[in-house]
């Protein structure tokens, strides 16, 4: 259920990645944001770095540019329906990088888009400057407020792989209750498919049913010192 774009402009924030610079003081920069616009429900994807301090509950990425893509998809206007969204960022060295968007297993849009800047802040590479990355699936806590907007997050995966257009319809057919990692997907009782993506390429996976509990001691054993500091 969407909010009213005039009296209650609250966009659907699907993913927000933030990285920090830690020289003398921390600087938090939004380096990737994926939202559904509060105004017209268009899909907006941006890789433009934006200081977190310059944003707020009403913040949406700027208009279309070399860093921002905006595509309107009428299928997303239907309330009460589940939709499967795939965003593929293809990083290129000798030519322009590109963004491809798939809705419900179908390719709907491709645009040249600058990849996330290699050096935080856009400056020269500096190995002495520490940086870390964190992200939010859904609305970040500092932007939450009472709203008519109501939506549910299904399975979510972040992959370090450019997905083939042929495998995305299969991922869509697995449906909103799929809980695994695409290593032997099975549809409607048929024989399992071969792996869609190498397991080591799955950076992050989230669903509402697979929950595990970690103590501080286990976190120290599983994660690096830098990650431990970020989690704590």
PyMOL CGO cylinders between C-alpha atoms (Angstrom):
from pymol import cmd
from pymol.cgo import CYLINDER

trace = [
    CYLINDER, 0.00, 0.00, 0.00, 1.54, 3.27, -1.14, 0.3, 1, 1, 1, 1, 1, 1,
    CYLINDER, 1.54, 3.27, -1.14, 1.50, 6.57, 0.70, 0.3, 1, 1, 1, 1, 1, 1,
    CYLINDER, 1.50, 6.57, 0.70, -0.08, 9.74, -0.64, 0.3, 1, 1, 1, 1, 1, 1,
    CYLINDER, -0.08, 9.74, -0.64, 2.54, 11.60, -2.73, 0.3, 1, 1, 1, 1, 1, 1,
    CYLINDER, 2.54, 11.60, -2.73, 1.24, 15.02, -1.62, 0.3, 1, 1, 1, 1, 1, 1,
    CYLINDER, 1.24, 15.02, -1.62, 0.36, 14.69, 2.06, 0.3, 1, 1, 1, 1, 1, 1,
    CYLINDER, 0.36, 14.69, 2.06, 2.61, 11.74, 2.94, 0.3, 1, 1, 1, 1, 1, 1,
    CYLINDER, 2.61, 11.74, 2.94, 5.52, 11.49, 0.45, 0.3, 1, 1, 1, 1, 1, 1,
    CYLINDER, 5.52, 11.49, 0.45, 7.34, 8.35, 1.57, 0.3, 1, 1, 1, 1, 1, 1,
    CYLINDER, 7.34, 8.35, 1.57, 9.24, 6.40, -1.09, 0.3, 1, 1, 1, 1, 1, 1,
    CYLINDER, 9.24, 6.40, -1.09, 9.87, 2.65, -0.94, 0.3, 1, 1, 1, 1, 1, 1,
    CYLINDER, 9.87, 2.65, -0.94, 13.56, 2.28, -0.06, 0.3, 1, 1, 1, 1, 1, 1,
    CYLINDER, 13.56, 2.28, -0.06, 14.70, -1.10, -1.32, 0.3, 1, 1, 1, 1, 1, 1,
    CYLINDER, 14.70, -1.10, -1.32, 18.44, -0.79, -0.72, 0.3, 1, 1, 1, 1, 1, 1,
    CYLINDER, 18.44, -0.79, -0.72, 20.80, 1.86, 0.63, 0.3, 1, 1, 1, 1, 1, 1,
    CYLINDER, 20.80, 1.86, 0.63, 24.56, 1.27, 0.76, 0.3, 1, 1, 1, 1, 1, 1,
    CYLINDER, 24.56, 1.27, 0.76, 26.73, 3.66, 2.75, 0.3, 1, 1, 1, 1, 1, 1,
    CYLINDER, 26.73, 3.66, 2.75, 30.49, 3.81, 3.14, 0.3, 1, 1, 1, 1, 1, 1,
    CYLINDER, 30.49, 3.81, 3.14, 32.54, 5.79, 5.57, 0.3, 1, 1, 1, 1, 1, 1,
    CYLINDER, 32.54, 5.79, 5.57, 35.84, 7.63, 5.47, 0.3, 1, 1, 1, 1, 1, 1,
    CYLINDER, 35.84, 7.63, 5.47, 37.76, 7.56, 8.70, 0.3, 1, 1, 1, 1, 1, 1,
    CYLINDER, 37.76, 7.56, 8.70, 40.68, 9.95, 8.75, 0.3, 1, 1, 1, 1, 1, 1,
    CYLINDER, 40.68, 9.95, 8.75, 40.22, 12.56, 11.48, 0.3, 1, 1, 1, 1, 1, 1,
    CYLINDER, 40.22, 12.56, 11.48, 36.44, 12.24, 11.53, 0.3, 1, 1, 1, 1, 1, 1,
    CYLINDER, 36.44, 12.24, 11.53, 33.94, 9.88, 9.99, 0.3, 1, 1, 1, 1, 1, 1,
    CYLINDER, 33.94, 9.88, 9.99, 32.12, 10.89, 6.82, 0.3, 1, 1, 1, 1, 1, 1,
    CYLINDER, 32.12, 10.89, 6.82, 29.18, 8.77, 5.73, 0.3, 1, 1, 1, 1, 1, 1,
    CYLINDER, 29.18, 8.77, 5.73, 28.47, 8.68, 1.98, 0.3, 1, 1, 1, 1, 1, 1,
    CYLINDER, 28.47, 8.68, 1.98, 25.48, 7.01, 0.31, 0.3, 1, 1, 1, 1, 1, 1,
    CYLINDER, 25.48, 7.01, 0.31, 27.12, 5.25, -2.66, 0.3, 1, 1, 1, 1, 1, 1,
    CYLINDER, 27.12, 5.25, -2.66, 24.19, 3.16, -3.95, 0.3, 1, 1, 1, 1, 1, 1,
    CYLINDER, 24.19, 3.16, -3.95, 20.47, 3.71, -3.50, 0.3, 1, 1, 1, 1, 1, 1,
    CYLINDER, 20.47, 3.71, -3.50, 17.51, 1.85, -5.02, 0.3, 1, 1, 1, 1, 1, 1,
    CYLINDER, 17.51, 1.85, -5.02, 14.06, 3.33, -4.38, 0.3, 1, 1, 1, 1, 1, 1,
    CYLINDER, 14.06, 3.33, -4.38, 10.53, 3.51, -5.74, 0.3, 1, 1, 1, 1, 1, 1,
    CYLINDER, 10.53, 3.51, -5.74, 9.67, 7.18, -6.05, 0.3, 1, 1, 1, 1, 1, 1,
    CYLINDER, 9.67, 7.18, -6.05, 6.96, 8.52, -3.76, 0.3, 1, 1, 1, 1, 1, 1,
    CYLINDER, 6.96, 8.52, -3.76, 5.67, 10.74, -6.58, 0.3, 1, 1, 1, 1, 1, 1,
    CYLINDER, 5.67, 10.74, -6.58, 5.07, 8.34, -9.48, 0.3, 1, 1, 1, 1, 1, 1,
    CYLINDER, 5.07, 8.34, -9.48, 6.42, 4.96, -8.22, 0.3, 1, 1, 1, 1, 1, 1,
    CYLINDER, 6.42, 4.96, -8.22, 9.26, 5.04, -10.77, 0.3, 1, 1, 1, 1, 1, 1,
    CYLINDER, 9.26, 5.04, -10.77, 12.30, 2.88, -10.07, 0.3, 1, 1, 1, 1, 1, 1,
    CYLINDER, 12.30, 2.88, -10.07, 15.32, 5.06, -9.25, 0.3, 1, 1, 1, 1, 1, 1,
    CYLINDER, 15.32, 5.06, -9.25, 18.86, 3.68, -9.04, 0.3, 1, 1, 1, 1, 1, 1,
    CYLINDER, 18.86, 3.68, -9.04, 21.80, 5.95, -8.28, 0.3, 1, 1, 1, 1, 1, 1,
    CYLINDER, 21.80, 5.95, -8.28, 25.53, 5.42, -7.80, 0.3, 1, 1, 1, 1, 1, 1,
    CYLINDER, 25.53, 5.42, -7.80, 26.14, 9.11, -7.12, 0.3, 1, 1, 1, 1, 1, 1,
    CYLINDER, 26.14, 9.11, -7.12, 27.85, 9.65, -3.78, 0.3, 1, 1, 1, 1, 1, 1,
    CYLINDER, 27.85, 9.65, -3.78, 25.72, 11.76, -1.47, 0.3, 1, 1, 1, 1, 1, 1,
    CYLINDER, 25.72, 11.76, -1.47, 26.70, 12.75, 2.09, 0.3, 1, 1, 1, 1, 1, 1,
    CYLINDER, 26.70, 12.75, 2.09, 24.28, 11.12, 4.50, 0.3, 1, 1, 1, 1, 1, 1,
    CYLINDER, 24.28, 11.12, 4.50, 24.05, 14.41, 6.37, 0.3, 1, 1, 1, 1, 1, 1,
    CYLINDER, 24.05, 14.41, 6.37, 22.52, 16.01, 3.25, 0.3, 1, 1, 1, 1, 1, 1,
    CYLINDER, 22.52, 16.01, 3.25, 19.64, 13.54, 3.10, 0.3, 1, 1, 1, 1, 1, 1,
    CYLINDER, 19.64, 13.54, 3.10, 16.47, 13.03, 5.11, 0.3, 1, 1, 1, 1, 1, 1,
    CYLINDER, 16.47, 13.03, 5.11, 13.12, 11.16, 5.19, 0.3, 1, 1, 1, 1, 1, 1,
    CYLINDER, 13.12, 11.16, 5.19, 11.99, 12.89, 1.97, 0.3, 1, 1, 1, 1, 1, 1,
    CYLINDER, 11.99, 12.89, 1.97, 15.27, 12.43, 0.12, 0.3, 1, 1, 1, 1, 1, 1,
    CYLINDER, 15.27, 12.43, 0.12, 15.20, 10.86, -3.32, 0.3, 1, 1, 1, 1, 1, 1,
    CYLINDER, 15.20, 10.86, -3.32, 18.09, 10.65, -5.80, 0.3, 1, 1, 1, 1, 1, 1,
    CYLINDER, 18.09, 10.65, -5.80, 18.40, 13.48, -8.29, 0.3, 1, 1, 1, 1, 1, 1,
    CYLINDER, 18.40, 13.48, -8.29, 17.04, 13.43, -11.84, 0.3, 1, 1, 1, 1, 1, 1,
    CYLINDER, 17.04, 13.43, -11.84, 18.44, 11.18, -14.56, 0.3, 1, 1, 1, 1, 1, 1,
    CYLINDER, 18.44, 11.18, -14.56, 22.17, 11.63, -15.16, 0.3, 1, 1, 1, 1, 1, 1,
    CYLINDER, 22.17, 11.63, -15.16, 25.28, 9.58, -15.85, 0.3, 1, 1, 1, 1, 1, 1,
    CYLINDER, 25.28, 9.58, -15.85, 25.01, 8.43, -12.22, 0.3, 1, 1, 1, 1, 1, 1,
    CYLINDER, 25.01, 8.43, -12.22, 21.24, 7.98, -11.91, 0.3, 1, 1, 1, 1, 1, 1,
    CYLINDER, 21.24, 7.98, -11.91, 18.64, 5.92, -13.77, 0.3, 1, 1, 1, 1, 1, 1,
    CYLINDER, 18.64, 5.92, -13.77, 14.89, 6.41, -13.55, 0.3, 1, 1, 1, 1, 1, 1,
    CYLINDER, 14.89, 6.41, -13.55, 12.36, 4.10, -15.17, 0.3, 1, 1, 1, 1, 1, 1,
    CYLINDER, 12.36, 4.10, -15.17, 8.60, 4.04, -14.81, 0.3, 1, 1, 1, 1, 1, 1,
    CYLINDER, 8.60, 4.04, -14.81, 7.00, 0.59, -14.77, 0.3, 1, 1, 1, 1, 1, 1,
    CYLINDER, 7.00, 0.59, -14.77, 3.17, 0.51, -14.71, 0.3, 1, 1, 1, 1, 1, 1,
    CYLINDER, 3.17, 0.51, -14.71, 3.11, -3.03, -13.28, 0.3, 1, 1, 1, 1, 1, 1,
    CYLINDER, 3.11, -3.03, -13.28, 4.44, -1.71, -9.98, 0.3, 1, 1, 1, 1, 1, 1,
    CYLINDER, 4.44, -1.71, -9.98, 1.42, 0.57, -9.51, 0.3, 1, 1, 1, 1, 1, 1,
    CYLINDER, 1.42, 0.57, -9.51, -0.77, -2.38, -8.51, 0.3, 1, 1, 1, 1, 1, 1,
    CYLINDER, -0.77, -2.38, -8.51, -1.10, -2.59, -4.74, 0.3, 1, 1, 1, 1, 1, 1,
    CYLINDER, -1.10, -2.59, -4.74, -1.24, -5.91, -2.94, 0.3, 1, 1, 1, 1, 1, 1,
    CYLINDER, -1.24, -5.91, -2.94, 0.88, -7.78, -5.51, 0.3, 1, 1, 1, 1, 1, 1,
    CYLINDER, 0.88, -7.78, -5.51, 4.27, -9.44, -5.12, 0.3, 1, 1, 1, 1, 1, 1,
    CYLINDER, 4.27, -9.44, -5.12, 6.94, -8.35, -7.58, 0.3, 1, 1, 1, 1, 1, 1,
    CYLINDER, 6.94, -8.35, -7.58, 10.38, -9.73, -8.33, 0.3, 1, 1, 1, 1, 1, 1,
    CYLINDER, 10.38, -9.73, -8.33, 13.04, -7.08, -9.04, 0.3, 1, 1, 1, 1, 1, 1,
    CYLINDER, 13.04, -7.08, -9.04, 16.58, -7.67, -10.28, 0.3, 1, 1, 1, 1, 1, 1,
    CYLINDER, 16.58, -7.67, -10.28, 19.18, -4.92, -10.71, 0.3, 1, 1, 1, 1, 1, 1,
    CYLINDER, 19.18, -4.92, -10.71, 22.35, -5.84, -12.59, 0.3, 1, 1, 1, 1, 1, 1,
    CYLINDER, 22.35, -5.84, -12.59, 25.29, -3.44, -12.44, 0.3, 1, 1, 1, 1, 1, 1,
    CYLINDER, 25.29, -3.44, -12.44, 27.83, -4.39, -15.09, 0.3, 1, 1, 1, 1, 1, 1,
    CYLINDER, 27.83, -4.39, -15.09, 31.20, -2.81, -14.39, 0.3, 1, 1, 1, 1, 1, 1,
    CYLINDER, 31.20, -2.81, -14.39, 33.33, -2.16, -17.46, 0.3, 1, 1, 1, 1, 1, 1,
    CYLINDER, 33.33, -2.16, -17.46, 36.92, -0.91, -17.68, 0.3, 1, 1, 1, 1, 1, 1,
    CYLINDER, 36.92, -0.91, -17.68, 37.36, 0.11, -21.32, 0.3, 1, 1, 1, 1, 1, 1,
    CYLINDER, 37.36, 0.11, -21.32, 33.76, 1.18, -21.95, 0.3, 1, 1, 1, 1, 1, 1,
    CYLINDER, 33.76, 1.18, -21.95, 30.81, 2.58, -20.05, 0.3, 1, 1, 1, 1, 1, 1,
    CYLINDER, 30.81, 2.58, -20.05, 29.34, 0.52, -17.24, 0.3, 1, 1, 1, 1, 1, 1,
    CYLINDER, 29.34, 0.52, -17.24, 25.65, -0.32, -17.49, 0.3, 1, 1, 1, 1, 1, 1,
    CYLINDER, 25.65, -0.32, -17.49, 22.56, -0.98, -15.41, 0.3, 1, 1, 1, 1, 1, 1,
    CYLINDER, 22.56, -0.98, -15.41, 19.89, -3.49, -16.40, 0.3, 1, 1, 1, 1, 1, 1,
    CYLINDER, 19.89, -3.49, -16.40, 16.54, -3.80, -14.62, 0.3, 1, 1, 1, 1, 1, 1,
    CYLINDER, 16.54, -3.80, -14.62, 14.28, -6.85, -14.65, 0.3, 1, 1, 1, 1, 1, 1,
    CYLINDER, 14.28, -6.85, -14.65, 10.71, -6.90, -13.31, 0.3, 1, 1, 1, 1, 1, 1,
    CYLINDER, 10.71, -6.90, -13.31, 8.97, -10.24, -12.75, 0.3, 1, 1, 1, 1, 1, 1,
    CYLINDER, 8.97, -10.24, -12.75, 11.55, -12.08, -14.82, 0.3, 1, 1, 1, 1, 1, 1,
    CYLINDER, 11.55, -12.08, -14.82, 11.34, -9.72, -17.80, 0.3, 1, 1, 1, 1, 1, 1,
    CYLINDER, 11.34, -9.72, -17.80, 13.97, -7.25, -18.95, 0.3, 1, 1, 1, 1, 1, 1,
    CYLINDER, 13.97, -7.25, -18.95, 12.48, -3.75, -18.89, 0.3, 1, 1, 1, 1, 1, 1,
    CYLINDER, 12.48, -3.75, -18.89, 15.38, -1.30, -19.07, 0.3, 1, 1, 1, 1, 1, 1,
    CYLINDER, 15.38, -1.30, -19.07, 19.10, -0.87, -19.74, 0.3, 1, 1, 1, 1, 1, 1,
    CYLINDER, 19.10, -0.87, -19.74, 21.10, 2.32, -19.41, 0.3, 1, 1, 1, 1, 1, 1,
    CYLINDER, 21.10, 2.32, -19.41, 24.74, 3.34, -19.32, 0.3, 1, 1, 1, 1, 1, 1,
    CYLINDER, 24.74, 3.34, -19.32, 25.52, 4.18, -15.72, 0.3, 1, 1, 1, 1, 1, 1,
    CYLINDER, 25.52, 4.18, -15.72, 28.73, 5.11, -13.96, 0.3, 1, 1, 1, 1, 1, 1,
    CYLINDER, 28.73, 5.11, -13.96, 29.81, 2.42, -11.53, 0.3, 1, 1, 1, 1, 1, 1,
    CYLINDER, 29.81, 2.42, -11.53, 30.29, 3.21, -7.85, 0.3, 1, 1, 1, 1, 1, 1,
    CYLINDER, 30.29, 3.21, -7.85, 33.39, 5.37, -7.49, 0.3, 1, 1, 1, 1, 1, 1,
    CYLINDER, 33.39, 5.37, -7.49, 36.41, 3.26, -6.64, 0.3, 1, 1, 1, 1, 1, 1,
    CYLINDER, 36.41, 3.26, -6.64, 37.75, 5.85, -4.20, 0.3, 1, 1, 1, 1, 1, 1,
    CYLINDER, 37.75, 5.85, -4.20, 35.34, 7.04, -1.48, 0.3, 1, 1, 1, 1, 1, 1,
    CYLINDER, 35.34, 7.04, -1.48, 34.73, 10.75, -1.73, 0.3, 1, 1, 1, 1, 1, 1,
    CYLINDER, 34.73, 10.75, -1.73, 35.95, 10.83, -5.33, 0.3, 1, 1, 1, 1, 1, 1,
    CYLINDER, 35.95, 10.83, -5.33, 39.52, 11.70, -4.35, 0.3, 1, 1, 1, 1, 1, 1,
    CYLINDER, 39.52, 11.70, -4.35, 42.78, 10.05, -5.25, 0.3, 1, 1, 1, 1, 1, 1,
    CYLINDER, 42.78, 10.05, -5.25, 43.47, 6.57, -3.96, 0.3, 1, 1, 1, 1, 1, 1,
    CYLINDER, 43.47, 6.57, -3.96, 44.83, 6.68, -0.42, 0.3, 1, 1, 1, 1, 1, 1,
    CYLINDER, 44.83, 6.68, -0.42, 45.69, 3.42, 1.26, 0.3, 1, 1, 1, 1, 1, 1,
    CYLINDER, 45.69, 3.42, 1.26, 46.11, 5.13, 4.63, 0.3, 1, 1, 1, 1, 1, 1,
    CYLINDER, 46.11, 5.13, 4.63, 42.44, 6.15, 4.78, 0.3, 1, 1, 1, 1, 1, 1,
    CYLINDER, 42.44, 6.15, 4.78, 40.32, 3.45, 6.38, 0.3, 1, 1, 1, 1, 1, 1,
    CYLINDER, 40.32, 3.45, 6.38, 36.83, 2.86, 5.01, 0.3, 1, 1, 1, 1, 1, 1,
    CYLINDER, 36.83, 2.86, 5.01, 33.96, 0.52, 5.75, 0.3, 1, 1, 1, 1, 1, 1,
    CYLINDER, 33.96, 0.52, 5.75, 30.66, -0.28, 4.07, 0.3, 1, 1, 1, 1, 1, 1,
    CYLINDER, 30.66, -0.28, 4.07, 27.25, -0.90, 5.59, 0.3, 1, 1, 1, 1, 1, 1,
    CYLINDER, 27.25, -0.90, 5.59, 23.76, -0.99, 4.18, 0.3, 1, 1, 1, 1, 1, 1,
    CYLINDER, 23.76, -0.99, 4.18, 20.04, -1.02, 4.83, 0.3, 1, 1, 1, 1, 1, 1,
    CYLINDER, 20.04, -1.02, 4.83, 17.37, -3.20, 3.26, 0.3, 1, 1, 1, 1, 1, 1,
    CYLINDER, 17.37, -3.20, 3.26, 14.20, -1.17, 3.66, 0.3, 1, 1, 1, 1, 1, 1,
    CYLINDER, 14.20, -1.17, 3.66, 13.92, 2.25, 5.26, 0.3, 1, 1, 1, 1, 1, 1,
    CYLINDER, 13.92, 2.25, 5.26, 17.01, 3.26, 7.29, 0.3, 1, 1, 1, 1, 1, 1,
    CYLINDER, 17.01, 3.26, 7.29, 16.11, 3.88, 10.97, 0.3, 1, 1, 1, 1, 1, 1,
    CYLINDER, 16.11, 3.88, 10.97, 16.97, 7.59, 10.85, 0.3, 1, 1, 1, 1, 1, 1,
    CYLINDER, 16.97, 7.59, 10.85, 14.44, 8.12, 8.03, 0.3, 1, 1, 1, 1, 1, 1,
    CYLINDER, 14.44, 8.12, 8.03, 11.52, 6.23, 9.56, 0.3, 1, 1, 1, 1, 1, 1,
    CYLINDER, 11.52, 6.23, 9.56, 8.29, 8.01, 10.41, 0.3, 1, 1, 1, 1, 1, 1,
    CYLINDER, 8.29, 8.01, 10.41, 4.58, 7.30, 10.62, 0.3, 1, 1, 1, 1, 1, 1,
    CYLINDER, 4.58, 7.30, 10.62, 3.18, 6.74, 7.14, 0.3, 1, 1, 1, 1, 1, 1,
    CYLINDER, 3.18, 6.74, 7.14, 0.39, 5.04, 5.24, 0.3, 1, 1, 1, 1, 1, 1,
    CYLINDER, 0.39, 5.04, 5.24, 3.08, 3.18, 3.29, 0.3, 1, 1, 1, 1, 1, 1,
    CYLINDER, 3.08, 3.18, 3.29, 3.00, -0.56, 4.02, 0.3, 1, 1, 1, 1, 1, 1,
    CYLINDER, 3.00, -0.56, 4.02, 5.08, -3.17, 2.22, 0.3, 1, 1, 1, 1, 1, 1,
    CYLINDER, 5.08, -3.17, 2.22, 6.89, -6.44, 2.88, 0.3, 1, 1, 1, 1, 1, 1,
    CYLINDER, 6.89, -6.44, 2.88, 10.37, -7.50, 1.86, 0.3, 1, 1, 1, 1, 1, 1,
    CYLINDER, 10.37, -7.50, 1.86, 10.74, -10.94, 0.30, 0.3, 1, 1, 1, 1, 1, 1,
    CYLINDER, 10.74, -10.94, 0.30, 14.01, -12.83, -0.22, 0.3, 1, 1, 1, 1, 1, 1,
    CYLINDER, 14.01, -12.83, -0.22, 16.89, -10.49, -1.00, 0.3, 1, 1, 1, 1, 1, 1,
    CYLINDER, 16.89, -10.49, -1.00, 20.32, -11.39, -2.40, 0.3, 1, 1, 1, 1, 1, 1,
    CYLINDER, 20.32, -11.39, -2.40, 23.40, -9.31, -3.15, 0.3, 1, 1, 1, 1, 1, 1,
    CYLINDER, 23.40, -9.31, -3.15, 25.68, -11.05, -5.65, 0.3, 1, 1, 1, 1, 1, 1,
    CYLINDER, 25.68, -11.05, -5.65, 29.16, -10.31, -6.93, 0.3, 1, 1, 1, 1, 1, 1,
    CYLINDER, 29.16, -10.31, -6.93, 28.25, -11.58, -10.37, 0.3, 1, 1, 1, 1, 1, 1,
    CYLINDER, 28.25, -11.58, -10.37, 26.70, -10.21, -13.57, 0.3, 1, 1, 1, 1, 1, 1,
    CYLINDER, 26.70, -10.21, -13.57, 23.63, -12.41, -13.90, 0.3, 1, 1, 1, 1, 1, 1,
    CYLINDER, 23.63, -12.41, -13.90, 22.76, -13.88, -17.29, 0.3, 1, 1, 1, 1, 1, 1,
    CYLINDER, 22.76, -13.88, -17.29, 19.37, -12.78, -18.71, 0.3, 1, 1, 1, 1, 1, 1,
    CYLINDER, 19.37, -12.78, -18.71, 18.53, -16.48, -19.14, 0.3, 1, 1, 1, 1, 1, 1,
    CYLINDER, 18.53, -16.48, -19.14, 18.69, -17.29, -15.41, 0.3, 1, 1, 1, 1, 1, 1,
    CYLINDER, 18.69, -17.29, -15.41, 16.56, -14.40, -14.15, 0.3, 1, 1, 1, 1, 1, 1,
    CYLINDER, 16.56, -14.40, -14.15, 13.19, -15.90, -15.27, 0.3, 1, 1, 1, 1, 1, 1,
    CYLINDER, 13.19, -15.90, -15.27, 14.13, -19.04, -13.31, 0.3, 1, 1, 1, 1, 1, 1,
    CYLINDER, 14.13, -19.04, -13.31, 14.79, -16.95, -10.20, 0.3, 1, 1, 1, 1, 1, 1,
    CYLINDER, 14.79, -16.95, -10.20, 11.38, -15.31, -10.64, 0.3, 1, 1, 1, 1, 1, 1,
    CYLINDER, 11.38, -15.31, -10.64, 9.64, -18.68, -10.94, 0.3, 1, 1, 1, 1, 1, 1,
    CYLINDER, 9.64, -18.68, -10.94, 11.09, -19.76, -7.59, 0.3, 1, 1, 1, 1, 1, 1,
    CYLINDER, 11.09, -19.76, -7.59, 8.63, -17.33, -6.01, 0.3, 1, 1, 1, 1, 1, 1,
    CYLINDER, 8.63, -17.33, -6.01, 8.56, -15.20, -2.85, 0.3, 1, 1, 1, 1, 1, 1,
    CYLINDER, 8.56, -15.20, -2.85, 9.06, -18.12, -0.44, 0.3, 1, 1, 1, 1, 1, 1,
    CYLINDER, 9.06, -18.12, -0.44, 12.35, -19.44, -1.80, 0.3, 1, 1, 1, 1, 1, 1,
    CYLINDER, 12.35, -19.44, -1.80, 14.86, -19.80, 1.04, 0.3, 1, 1, 1, 1, 1, 1,
    CYLINDER, 14.86, -19.80, 1.04, 18.03, -21.27, -0.46, 0.3, 1, 1, 1, 1, 1, 1,
    CYLINDER, 18.03, -21.27, -0.46, 21.05, -19.95, -2.37, 0.3, 1, 1, 1, 1, 1, 1,
    CYLINDER, 21.05, -19.95, -2.37, 20.35, -20.96, -6.00, 0.3, 1, 1, 1, 1, 1, 1,
    CYLINDER, 20.35, -20.96, -6.00, 22.68, -23.97, -5.94, 0.3, 1, 1, 1, 1, 1, 1,
    CYLINDER, 22.68, -23.97, -5.94, 20.05, -26.58, -6.92, 0.3, 1, 1, 1, 1, 1, 1,
    CYLINDER, 20.05, -26.58, -6.92, 16.80, -24.67, -7.53, 0.3, 1, 1, 1, 1, 1, 1,
    CYLINDER, 16.80, -24.67, -7.53, 13.72, -26.82, -8.05, 0.3, 1, 1, 1, 1, 1, 1,
    CYLINDER, 13.72, -26.82, -8.05, 10.48, -25.58, -9.62, 0.3, 1, 1, 1, 1, 1, 1,
    CYLINDER, 10.48, -25.58, -9.62, 7.11, -27.33, -9.25, 0.3, 1, 1, 1, 1, 1, 1,
    CYLINDER, 7.11, -27.33, -9.25, 8.63, -30.70, -8.36, 0.3, 1, 1, 1, 1, 1, 1,
    CYLINDER, 8.63, -30.70, -8.36, 10.79, -30.93, -11.50, 0.3, 1, 1, 1, 1, 1, 1,
    CYLINDER, 10.79, -30.93, -11.50, 14.39, -32.06, -11.51, 0.3, 1, 1, 1, 1, 1, 1,
    CYLINDER, 14.39, -32.06, -11.51, 16.74, -29.59, -9.79, 0.3, 1, 1, 1, 1, 1, 1,
    CYLINDER, 16.74, -29.59, -9.79, 18.46, -27.07, -12.02, 0.3, 1, 1, 1, 1, 1, 1,
    CYLINDER, 18.46, -27.07, -12.02, 22.25, -26.65, -11.99, 0.3, 1, 1, 1, 1, 1, 1,
    CYLINDER, 22.25, -26.65, -11.99, 23.58, -23.76, -9.87, 0.3, 1, 1, 1, 1, 1, 1,
    CYLINDER, 23.58, -23.76, -9.87, 22.43, -20.37, -11.13, 0.3, 1, 1, 1, 1, 1, 1,
    CYLINDER, 22.43, -20.37, -11.13, 25.36, -18.57, -9.52, 0.3, 1, 1, 1, 1, 1, 1,
    CYLINDER, 25.36, -18.57, -9.52, 28.52, -19.79, -7.81, 0.3, 1, 1, 1, 1, 1, 1,
    CYLINDER, 28.52, -19.79, -7.81, 28.00, -19.96, -4.06, 0.3, 1, 1, 1, 1, 1, 1,
    CYLINDER, 28.00, -19.96, -4.06, 31.09, -17.87, -3.31, 0.3, 1, 1, 1, 1, 1, 1,
    CYLINDER, 31.09, -17.87, -3.31, 29.63, -15.06, -5.44, 0.3, 1, 1, 1, 1, 1, 1,
    CYLINDER, 29.63, -15.06, -5.44, 26.66, -14.62, -3.09, 0.3, 1, 1, 1, 1, 1, 1,
    CYLINDER, 26.66, -14.62, -3.09, 27.76, -11.80, -0.81, 0.3, 1, 1, 1, 1, 1, 1,
    CYLINDER, 27.76, -11.80, -0.81, 24.58, -11.48, 1.20, 0.3, 1, 1, 1, 1, 1, 1,
    CYLINDER, 24.58, -11.48, 1.20, 21.22, -13.22, 1.50, 0.3, 1, 1, 1, 1, 1, 1,
    CYLINDER, 21.22, -13.22, 1.50, 18.14, -12.34, 3.51, 0.3, 1, 1, 1, 1, 1, 1,
    CYLINDER, 18.14, -12.34, 3.51, 14.71, -13.86, 3.97, 0.3, 1, 1, 1, 1, 1, 1,
    CYLINDER, 14.71, -13.86, 3.97, 12.06, -13.78, 6.65, 0.3, 1, 1, 1, 1, 1, 1,
    CYLINDER, 12.06, -13.78, 6.65, 12.28, -17.43, 7.72, 0.3, 1, 1, 1, 1, 1, 1,
    CYLINDER, 12.28, -17.43, 7.72, 15.97, -18.34, 7.82, 0.3, 1, 1, 1, 1, 1, 1,
    CYLINDER, 15.97, -18.34, 7.82, 17.07, -16.73, 11.07, 0.3, 1, 1, 1, 1, 1, 1,
    CYLINDER, 17.07, -16.73, 11.07, 20.21, -17.42, 13.08, 0.3, 1, 1, 1, 1, 1, 1,
    CYLINDER, 20.21, -17.42, 13.08, 21.39, -15.96, 16.37, 0.3, 1, 1, 1, 1, 1, 1,
    CYLINDER, 21.39, -15.96, 16.37, 24.97, -14.91, 16.99, 0.3, 1, 1, 1, 1, 1, 1,
    CYLINDER, 24.97, -14.91, 16.99, 26.59, -14.04, 20.29, 0.3, 1, 1, 1, 1, 1, 1,
    CYLINDER, 26.59, -14.04, 20.29, 29.39, -11.48, 20.51, 0.3, 1, 1, 1, 1, 1, 1,
    CYLINDER, 29.39, -11.48, 20.51, 31.87, -14.33, 20.96, 0.3, 1, 1, 1, 1, 1, 1,
    CYLINDER, 31.87, -14.33, 20.96, 30.68, -16.02, 17.74, 0.3, 1, 1, 1, 1, 1, 1,
    CYLINDER, 30.68, -16.02, 17.74, 30.79, -12.73, 15.85, 0.3, 1, 1, 1, 1, 1, 1,
    CYLINDER, 30.79, -12.73, 15.85, 34.43, -12.26, 16.87, 0.3, 1, 1, 1, 1, 1, 1,
    CYLINDER, 34.43, -12.26, 16.87, 35.26, -15.72, 15.52, 0.3, 1, 1, 1, 1, 1, 1,
    CYLINDER, 35.26, -15.72, 15.52, 33.37, -15.38, 12.23, 0.3, 1, 1, 1, 1, 1, 1,
    CYLINDER, 33.37, -15.38, 12.23, 34.22, -11.83, 11.17, 0.3, 1, 1, 1, 1, 1, 1,
    CYLINDER, 34.22, -11.83, 11.17, 37.36, -9.76, 10.74, 0.3, 1, 1, 1, 1, 1, 1,
    CYLINDER, 37.36, -9.76, 10.74, 38.44, -7.12, 13.22, 0.3, 1, 1, 1, 1, 1, 1,
    CYLINDER, 38.44, -7.12, 13.22, 37.18, -4.31, 10.96, 0.3, 1, 1, 1, 1, 1, 1,
    CYLINDER, 37.18, -4.31, 10.96, 33.78, -6.00, 10.58, 0.3, 1, 1, 1, 1, 1, 1,
    CYLINDER, 33.78, -6.00, 10.58, 33.60, -6.60, 14.33, 0.3, 1, 1, 1, 1, 1, 1,
    CYLINDER, 33.60, -6.60, 14.33, 34.12, -2.89, 14.92, 0.3, 1, 1, 1, 1, 1, 1,
    CYLINDER, 34.12, -2.89, 14.92, 31.38, -1.99, 12.44, 0.3, 1, 1, 1, 1, 1, 1,
    CYLINDER, 31.38, -1.99, 12.44, 28.91, -4.47, 13.96, 0.3, 1, 1, 1, 1, 1, 1,
    CYLINDER, 28.91, -4.47, 13.96, 29.64, -3.33, 17.50, 0.3, 1, 1, 1, 1, 1, 1,
]
cmd.load_cgo(trace, "trace")
